[in-house]
Amino acid sequence: MNKPICLYDEVLNPPATFFEDEVREGFYISSMMKRYWAAQLRVLAEIDRVCRKHDIKWFADCGTLLGVVRHSGFIPWDDDIDICMLRHDWVRFFEVAREELPEEYCILTLKTEPEYTEMLGRIVNAHSIDYSSEHLEKYFGCPYTVGIDIFPLDGISSNKEEEQKRVAYINDIATAISYVKKGLTDSPSCRSLLANIERNNHTTLHRRGDLMRELLFLADDLYRKFPSETASEVVLMQFWVSQGNHKYDKALFCESIPLPFEYVHLPAPARYEEVLQIEYSNFMKIVMPGGVHEYPVFGEQEKMLKERMGCNPYRFTMPKTLPARPDKTSLKQKCLAITSTISRAHLQIDVLCSRGDYDSAGQLLEGCQNLAISLGTSIESRFGEGTALVHLLEEYCEYLYEISGDYRGDESITKLNNMMDTAEELIEEIFDNTGKEILFLPCKAEWWKTMEPEWHRVSANPMNKVYVMPLLYRINDYFGPNGRTTNDRELFPDYVQTVTSEEYDIGLHHPDIIYIQNPYDGWNSAMSVPDYFHSDKLLSYTDELIYIPPYELKDPTLPNDKVSLALKILIEQPAVYYSDRIILNSPVIKRTYIDTLTELTGTTSMSYWDNKIILSDNDYKTTDTVQKYDHLPDDWRKKIGDRKIMVFQVNAPFLYQHGADALDKIRESIETIKSNSDSVCCIFSPHNSLDGITEESLYGKDWLDLASDIGRTDGIIYDHDHLVENCLNDLNGYYGSKGTLAHKCTEAGIPVMLMSVI
C-alpha cells in the first residue's frame, strides 16, 4: 500500500520551538534530549534513504512503534529509536550500508565490527563525541554519538519440535557465553556444555581461540536457520528465545502506513494494533519507568564531556559551594540612608558658611536637593504621588532654594534638620503601615499556571501592590540566541494586569519580593531572557527572590527512576541556586530537590536546602479561563448548540483486522449516534492512518463509500483536518479505536470507550 516514506524533507526542517524544554504527561524533557531525538531522526533519514533506493522495507518497532501509535512521537521517558526489518531485508541493508551511508557512520553487526557482541544491527553517526560546528549544525546541536537499533525478524519452523530444539540450542550457547564472560571456560560445567554444543550443531569450537566470537556466530547462524522469505511466522529472536514471546504472523509486516512522529512521519505496520498487542498486551496502559537502559541514554557521554571541559558546556553546572548572599538593602533602608546623608551634609554646610566658603556650601545645598529629589522619585514610584512625605520633600527643596541666597545660620540649619527628622518619621510610617510591593516576572504564558496561585494569594491582601511583568524571551538555535524575540504579554488572561519594563523600573522600585519562574538564565540551548533578568542579577533589586518552577510534574516513585533522573536536570539550574526561596507543591519532589542539591553541594548543605525550599500552602487552583467551545471553529459551534460533544475515531488497523465486520460495526455505531443526536453531537475524526487508503486497497472502496456517507449525515461533523485534537477541553467523551487521541482524552480525564467487534 505505502512504501517507506522519505524523511529528509521533514527531518531537515524542524519547528524552531521543537528544541525547547517541555513537560509531557508530567515528565520533564530537556532541550538536549530534544536535540538528541532530532539527531536520531537525522540518522534514521539516512537509513530510510538507503532503504528507498534498494526497495527495502522497514518498520517502527518496540518503544518507537508504541510512541508512534500512543503519543504521535517519542514516549516522553524514552530516548532511543528502534526499527525492524524482515531478516532478508536486514541482510540486504547491511550488505549495502557501508557504501551507501555517510563515511563517518559506524556500521555495527557481528560481521562488520570485531568488538561488537549484539545480535541486532546498529547504525551510529560518529565514532566519538564531536562538538565541531559542522557536526553540531548537521545534528541540531547534539555533540553526542547517536544510533539506531535495527532488529531482524527471523523466521521460525512450522514444526513445533524442530523450533523447540533450535531455541534450546541457542539457550545453551547463551549459557556458554555467560561462562566465558566470567572466565569459567575451563570449569567442568562449561566444558560439558561446550561439548554438547559441538555435538548438537556438528561443529568444532576452538577453546584457545576467540571462543566468544565463535559462539556468537554460531548463535547468529541458528537465528537465521529458517529463512524469513518462506516462513509464515517471524519473531524478534532475542525475546522469543528468552521469553517465548514476540511471535508474529508475517502478514503483519507486509504493508506499512506513515504515521505522525514528532515533526515527521514513520512507517508503522499497517496492522500495528495486532503487533503492539503481541509486544505489550494492554499497550494503552502507561508504564512510566519503561525502557531497559539508564536515562538519559547519553548520560555517560555527558559525564565524559563534563570531566574533559571542567563543566557542562551545554547547561548550567552548579557550584560545589553554597551561594554567597549579597548584602541586601531594602528600599526603606535606602530611603533612611538618604535622609541620614542629607542630615550630615547640613552640618557641613553650616561649617562652610561660618568660614565664608559660600561656593562650596552652595554645591552641598545643590547635592542635598538632588538627593531629596531622588528620594521623592523613589517614594512616588513605590507609593504614588500626593503622599505627605513627597509634599514635605517638595517643601524642603523650595526652602533650599530660598536659603541659597539668604542663609540664616542656626535658623536655617535647625529648620532643615527638623524637616529631615520628619521625613525619617514619615518613611518609618509609610513603610510600616503599607503592604509589600511584589513583582512577578513570568516568562511564557503557558507557564503562568504555576505562578497564578501565588499571585492570587498575595493579591488578596489589598495593602500589597502587585505587578506582573512578562519577560521578553528569545528562541535560540544551537549556536546561540539568533532566533526571534517574543513577549507573551497579550496571551495572559484578561484579569491579569501586566506592565512592561518601560513602565516599571525594577531598580527604582526595588520591590520587596520578586517571583521568577525561568530556571535557566542564559544556560538554556533553546531559549534565553535578557541578562538583566537573570536570577543572580535580580538579587540586587529585591529583598527576597522567590523561584516557582514553570512546570507541573509527576512525583518520582523511586529515588533513581526515570522521572527523578530527568528532574535532576531541571534542579541543577541557576534560579534554584541563586534564589532566596523555592516554592514547590509536592513533598516528594521537595525530597528529590534536597537529595539532588545535597549531592551537588555537599552533605553539610542539606539543612540549607531544606530551609530554602518550602511547600505551597495555597489551595487556589487555576481554571481554564477560555469559554466553553471557544477552541472550536465557528461553524462547528453553530451545529453543536448546547449539546454534549462526543468524538468518534476509527483507524486503519481496525479495518484491516476485522474487514467487513469492522465496516458493519462503524455503520451500527453511526446509527446509534444518530438516534441520540438530540442530546449529543458527534465529531467524526477518522485516524490519519486511513489517509492513504485508495479504492484498490483491501476494503478500500467500501471504506471510502462509508466515509462519504458519514460526511453527508445530518448531525455529524466530519473532521477532515483533525481539528478536534486542539479541542480536548470541549469534549464530553471519546469512542473508537486505540491511539493518540484516545490516550490524550484519557490523560485529560475525558471518558473513553474503545470500540471492538464481538
N, C-alpha and C positions, 0 to 999 in steps of 0.2 A: 504493500500500500504506500508506504513512505520510506524513501531511502534515508540513511543517516544524514542529518542536516549539517550544513556548513556553519560553523560557529564564528568564523573570522570577523564578519561584519559586525556581529553583536559584541563579541569579546573586546574588540579594539575600541569600542565607544561606550564605556560605562557611564552612567549618570554621575555627575560631579558629586552628588550627595551620597553615593553608594559607600564611599570610604569613611563616612562619619561613624563614630562610636554610636551604638544604639542598644536598646534593650528589646529583646524579642521574647515574649512569653515569660517575662521575669528573669531572663538570663542576659547578663552583660556581655556584649561583643565589642571588642576593642577595634580601633582603627587599623592596627597592624594585622589583626585577624582578617579584616575585610580585604586588606591588600594581599594577604596570603591566599584567601579564597580566589581573588581575581587572578593571581599568578597561576593557580592551579587550572583555572579555566583557560588561561593563555596556553598552557601546556596541552590541555585537552583539545584545544582548537588545532594544534599541530597534529595530534593523533587523528582527529577527525579528517583533516586534510589528506593524510595518507590513506585512511580507510576509504574515503570517497574515490580517490584515484584508482585504488585497486579493488573496488567493489567489495569491501569487507564490512560486515555488519557488526555493530557494537551496541551495547545497551547500558543505560544507567543501572547500577546494581546495589544491593545491600543498603547501607545507610543513605547512599546518594539517591537510590530509587525511592526510598521512604521519604526523603526530603522533597523530591520532585512531586510526589503524589500528595503528601500531607501538608507540606509547608510552601510549595512552589519555590523552593530554594534549599539552602543548607538547613539541616536540623540545627537550631541555634547553638546547641552544645556539641556539634560535630565539626570537624575541621579537616576532613580529607575527602577525596573523591575516589569512588570505586566504580569500575565498569567491568563488564564481562563480554566474552565472545565465545561462540562455539569453538571447540578445540581446533578444528581445521582452519577456521578464520584466524584464530590466535596464532597458529603456526605460520600462516601466510603473512600476518602482520609483522611478526618478529624476523621473518626472512628478509623483508624489505626495509625494516625500520632504520637500520644503520645508514643506508644510502639515502633515505628519504627525509629523516628528521634533521634538525639543525645540528651542526658539527659538535657543538658544546654539550649536547644532550648525552646522558648516560643511559645505555640500554641494558637493563638488568634482567637476566634469566640465568638458569643454571648453566646453560651452554655458552653464554656470552661473557660472563663475569666469574672468574675463578673463586672469588671470595664470597660470592652470593649464595645463600643457602635456602631461599624461599622457593616454594613450589609454584608460585604465581609469577607473572611478569611485572616489571615496574619501569616506568619512564620518568627520569629525573632531569630537571632543566640545567643543572650545573654540578660540578664536582665539589664545590665548596661555597661558603658564604661569599657573596660578591656585592659590594656596595659601590661599584663604579657607576658613573652617571648613565652609561649605556645600558647596563643591566637594570638599574632602577627604572629607567624610562620604559624599557621593554616589559618589565614585570610590575608596573604600577607601584613602584616604591618599596617593593619587598626584597630585601637582600638575602633572604634565606633560601636554601635549596627546597624546591617543592617537587613532588612526584605524584604520579597517578598509578594506582594499583590496577592491574588488568588480570582478572580471574578467568581461567579457561573453564568452559563447561564440557566435561568429559562424558562420553557415552558409557552406559552400563549394560551388562549382559541381560538378555531376556531370560536366561536360565538362572534361577534363584541360587542354586547350589554353587554354580560357577562364580557368581558375583560374590557370594559369601566367602568363597575361597580366596578370591582376589583381595577383598577387604582384609581378611586375616593375614595374608602375606604382607600387605602394606603396614599393618599394625605391628607385625614382627619387626619390620625394618625400622619403624619409628622407635620401638623399644631399643633396638640395637644402637641407633643414633644417640639415644639418651645415655647409653653406657659409654659410648665413645666420648661424648662431651664431658662426662665425669671422669675420664681417664681410667675406666674399668674394662678396657678391651681384653685384657688377659685374665679377667675373672672367670671362674668356671661357668657361671650363668651366661655370660656374654659369648664365650667360646661355643657353648652348646647351641645358643640361639643362632650364631653365625653359621654353624654347620647346617642347621635346619633351613636357614635362608638359602644357602647354596644348593641344598638338595631340592627344595621346593621350586626354585627358579632356574635350575640347570645352569648354574654359573659358578665362577670361582672368584672369591674375594681375596685381595692381597692384604694380609694382616699388617705388613710393614710398609705398605704404600699409603696413599691418601684414601684410607678406608671410608672416611666421612663422605667424600665425593662419590665413591663407588656406590655407597648405599643410597645417596640422594638420586643418582642417575638411575639406579635400579627401581626406586620408588616412582620416579618420573615415567619410566617405561611401563610400569604397572598402571599408572594413572591413564596412560594413552592406549591401553590394551584393546579397548573396544571403541572403534572409530566413531566420532560424533556424526559423521556423514550418514552412517547406516543405522545408528541406534535410534530407537523410538523414545527412549528416556535419557535425560542427561542429569548430571549432578555437579555441584560445587564440591570437588572431591575432598578437600580438607574437612568439610563439615560432614560429608557422607561417611567417611572413614571413621571419624572420631565420635560422631553423634548419631549417625544413621538418619540424617535428615537432609534438607536442601536437595530433594529429588524432584525433577520437573518432567512433564510431558514436553518433548522437544518442540511440539507445535506452539508452545507458549513463546518461543523465540523465532518464529517465522517472520513476523512483521513488527515494525516499530511505529510509534506515533510521537511527534515532537510535543513536549510539554514545557511550560514555563519553568525556569530555574534561575532565581535571582533576575538578572537582566538579559539572560539568554534563553535558549531552548535546548533541551537534551532529549535524545531518543529513549523512550521507555518501551518495554514490551507492550504490544497492543492489548494484551490481556494481563496488564500489570497487577490487577487486583488478585488474580489467582497466584501470581508469583509472590506477592507480598504476604498472602495468606499462608503460603508454604514457609516463607522465611521468618515471619513474625507472628503468625496466628492473628491475634487482635491488633492489627497494625495501626489502628487509630488511637490506641491507648498510649499515653505519654509515659515514657520511662526516662526521667531526667538524666541520671548519671550517664547511661549509654556508653557505647564505644569500648574499645579494647586497648587503648594506649593512653599515655599521660596527656594532660591538657595544659597548655596548647601543644600541638604536635611539634612546633618549632622551639619549644622551651629550652632544650639543650643548646641549640644554636644561639638563641638569645643570650643564654648564660655565657657561652664561649665568647661572644662578641663583647659583652659587658666586661669580662675579665681582660680581654685584649685591649680595650679602649679606656678602661678605668671607670666607665659609666655606661649607661644605656643610651646610645645616641638617638634613639627614636622615641623615647618617652622620659619622663622625669625620673631621676634617681634620687631617692630620699636620702638625705644626710644621715649618718650614723649617730649624730648627736642631736639633742633636742634643740628647737629653735631658740635663739636669744631674743627675748621680748624687748622691743624698743621702748624707750621712755615715753610714756603716753601722757599728754597734757590735754585735759578736757577743755571744751570751749569756755566753760565757766572759769577755769584756772587761767586760760589765756587772757580772758577779759580782765580778771583781777590783776594779772601781771601787768597789763597795760596801765591800769589806774595807779598801781604802785610805781611804775616807771615815771608816770606824769608827776606824781607827788614828789618824787626825788628831784625831778627837774625844777619844780617850783623853788626848792631850797637853793639850787644852783643859780637860778635866775635872780633871786634876792641878793646873793653874794656878788654876782656880776654887776648888778645895778649899783650896789653900795660902792663898788670900785670905779664906777663911771664907765664900765665897758658895755655900753648900750647896744653896740653892734652884735656882740656875742649873745647878749641877753635876748635880743630880737630874734636871733637864729633859733634859740631854745624855745622861745614863745611859738615860733612857726612850727618847730618839731612837735610841741605839745598839741598844737591844733591838728596836725596831721594824724597824730596818734588818736586823738579824740574822734576825728572823722572816721578812721579805720575801725575804732570800737563801735561807733554808731552804725556803720555799714554792716558789721557782723551781727549786731543786735537786730537791725531791720531785716536782714536776710533770714535770721532764725525766728524772730517773733513778730515781724511785720512793722509797718510804720505806726506812729502815734503812741508809742509807749512812753511812760514817764521818764524812763532812762534816756530815750532818744531826745525828748524835749530838753532834758537837763543838759545833755551834751551840746545841743544847739545853742543853749544859753551860754554854756561855758565858752564855746568858740566865739560868740559875739563879745563876751567880756574880754577874751584875749585880744580881740581886735581893738577894743576900746582902750585897754591899758597899754597897748603897744605904742601909743603916742602920748599917754598920760599915766605913767606908772606912779602908784601912790604908796609905795613901800609896804609896811606891815599890813595896811588895809587891803591891798591887792592880794598879797600872799595869803592872808587869812581867808579871803573870800574864795580864792582858787582852791585852797586846801579843803575848805568846807564843801565845795561843790564835788570834789573828788571823793571825800568821805561819804557824801550822799550817793554818789554814783556806785561806790562799793556796796552800800546797803541795798540799793536797787538791784544790783547784779545778784546778790545773795537771794533776794526776794523773788526775782523773776525766774531764776533757775530752780529754786526750791519749791516754788508753787505752780509750776507748769509741768506738763508731761515731757516725755522724751521726743527728740527728733530722730526719726528712723527712716533709713533709706534701703529700699530693696533694689538690687541690681540683677534682675533676671536676664537671661540670655535669649534662648529660643522660646517662642510662645508655647510650644508643645511641652516644655519643661515647667511651665508656670504652675501646673497642678501640684507639684511637690512643695512649692513655696506658698501657695494660696492659703492653706490652713493657718500658717503662722502670720500671714498678712491679715487675715480676718481677726486673729486673736489680738494683735497689737492695735489694730484699727478700732476694735471695740471700746478702747479707752478714749473718750472724747478729748482728753487732755493731750494725747500724743499727736504729733504732726508726722504723718506717714507719707512718704514719697515712693513712687515706683519709676525707675529709670531703665527701660530695656536697653541693653548694650548693643552696640554695633558688633558684628562678628564677621569674619572673613572665612570663606571656604578655601582651603589650601589645596595645592597639588603636592606631589611628593617631593618637590624641590623647595617648597616654602610657600608663603602667603601670596600666591599670584592669582588667586581666584577673585570672585566678586565679593563686594561688601554688602551685608544685609542687615536690616533692622526690622524686627518683627513687631514693632510698636502697634501697627494697625491691626494685628492679629489677636491682640489681647482682648478679653471680654470688655464690653462697653462699660461695665460698672467699675472697672479698674482705671482710675485716672492716672495718666502717665505724664512724665516730664522728659525733656531732652537735656543733654549735657550743657547746652547753651542756656537753658532756663534754670538749671540747678548747678551751682558751682560747689563741688564737694569740699574743696579746700576752704572756701569761705564759710560754708555752713557748718562744717565739722560735725556731722550727725553723731548722736550718742551711740547709735548702733547701725552697722551696715550688714545686711544679709546678702550673701553671694551664693550662686549655685553652679557657676562654671568651674569645674575642678582643675582644669588643665593649664591655665595661664597661657604661656607660649610653648607648652610642651605637648601639643597635640599635632599629629601629622595631617589632620584633615580640616581643622578649624582653629581660629585664634581670635582673641579680643585685643584691643589696644593695650599697650604696655601700662598705661596709666591705671588700668583697671585690674592689673594683676594683684593677686592676694597679698604679696609681700609689700607692694606699694600702698595698698589701701589701709594697711595697719597704721600709717601715719596720719590718716584723715578721720579716724573714729576712735571712740573709747573702747568699742568692742566689735570685733569682726566675727560674724557667725556664718558658718557654711552649712547649707542644706543640700545634700546630693540631688542631682537633677532627675534621677531615675528611680522608679518603683521596682524593687527586686524581690524575687522569691528568696525565702530563707534557705541557706545551705542545710542539708540533712546530716552531713558528716564533715569533720574538720578539713579534710582534703578532697572532698568531692569536686566535680567539675564546676559547680556553682561557686564554691568558695575559691577555687583556683582562678576563675575568671574575675571574681570580685576583688582579688588581691591587686589586680592591675588598676582598678578604679580607686582602691585605697591608697596606693602609692602615687599620690598626686599633690601638687603644690598647695591647693586650697586646704587639704587635710593637714598638711604640715604647718602652714602659717596662720591659720585661723585661730581665734581665741576659744571658740566653742564650735562643736559639731552637733547638729540635731538629727537623730535617726528615729525611725518608727518601730524598729524591731529589736528586741533584746538579743535575738540570735545573731543578727547582723552586727550589733554592737560588739558582741563577743568576738566575731570574726575580725572586726576592725582592731580591737585591742590586741588580739593574738598576733595579727599581721604586723601591726605597728611596733609591738614589743620585740618581735623577731628582727625588725629592721633597725631599731634604735637601742636595743639592749634591754635586758631583763629588769634593770632598775627603773625603766621608764613606764612600767605597767600602771602605777598609780597615777602618773601624769595623764596618760591617755584615758584612764577610767574616769578621772575628774573632768577632763576636757569634753568627752563625748557624753551627751545627755539624751534621754529618750523624750520624745514629744509627749506632752500631757494634753495635747489639743484633740478634742473629739470632733472637730469640724471636718466634714467630708466634702470634697469637691463634687460638683454635679455638672452634668453636661448642660451648658447654657444655651446650646443650639436648640431651637424649637423643633418639636416632633415633625419629621418629614422634610426638614429644611435641606437634608442631604439629597433628596430625590429630585429628579428632573421635573419641571413644571407640568409637563403633560401626564406624567405618572401620578402626580398628586391629585390632579383633576379626576382621573379614573378611580383612584383609591377612595377618595372621600373620607368617611370616618370608619371605614372597615379595617379589620386587622390584616396584617400582611404576612403571607407565607411565601417562602421561596422554594421552588421545586427545581431540582437539578438532576440530570442523568448524564452518565458518561459512556464512552465507547466500550470499556471492558464489560459493563453490564450488558450491552447489546451483543458483543462477541461471545460472551459466556452463555447467555440464555437464549439468543436468537429470537425466534418468533414469540416465545414466552415473554421475553423482555418487552417486545412491542405491545403485546396484549396487556401486560402489567401497566405500561405507560398509559395506554388508552383507558384502562379501568380507573387509574388514578385521576386522569383528567375529568372523567365523568363524575367522580366523587367530588372533585374540586368545583365543578360547575354547579352541582346540586347544593353547594354551600356558599355560593357566590354572593348571597345577600349579606353575609357577615364577614366573609374572608375574601381578600383579593390575592390572587396568585401571580407571582412573578416567575415566569418560566425562564430559566437561565441555563441552557444546555452547556455542558462542560466543554472546554476548548479542545479536548481530545476528540470531539466529534467534528471539528472544523475540517479535517482532511477527508472526511467520508464523501465518496462520489457514488454515482449510480452503479458503477462497476464493482464497488466494494461489496463484501458479503453483507446481505441485508441492507445495503446502501440505499437502493431505490425505495424500499419500504419505509426506512427511517426518514428519508427526505420528504416523502409524501406525508408521513405522520407529522413531521415538524412543520410543514406548510399548513396542515390543518390546524395545529395548535396555534400557529401565528394568526390565524383568522378567527379564533374562538373568542366570542364576547366575554368580557370579564377577566381575561388573562392577558397580562402584559408580557410580551415576548422580549426578553433581554438579549438582543443580538450582541451587544458590546460589553457584556459582563459588568454593567454599571452597578449592579446590586452589591458587588464586593465593596463598594465605597459607602454602603448604606446600612451597615450591620446594626447600628443603633436604632434603626427604624423597624427592624424585623421582629415578628412575634413567634416565628417558628421556621424550622427547616425540615424538608422532606426530600429524600432522594438518595443518590449514590454517596459512597465514601469519597473523601478528598479534601482539598484545601479549604473550600468554603464550609463544608461540614465541620472541619476542625476549628476554623475561625469562629463559627457560631457557638461551638461547644465552649471555647475559651471565653467568649463574650457572655456566657450564661443564657444563651438562646436555646430553647428546647429543640432537640434534634431527633428525628425519626428516620432511620435508614430503611431504604426500600429493599425488598427481597422478593424473589419468585418462589412460591411454595409449590 
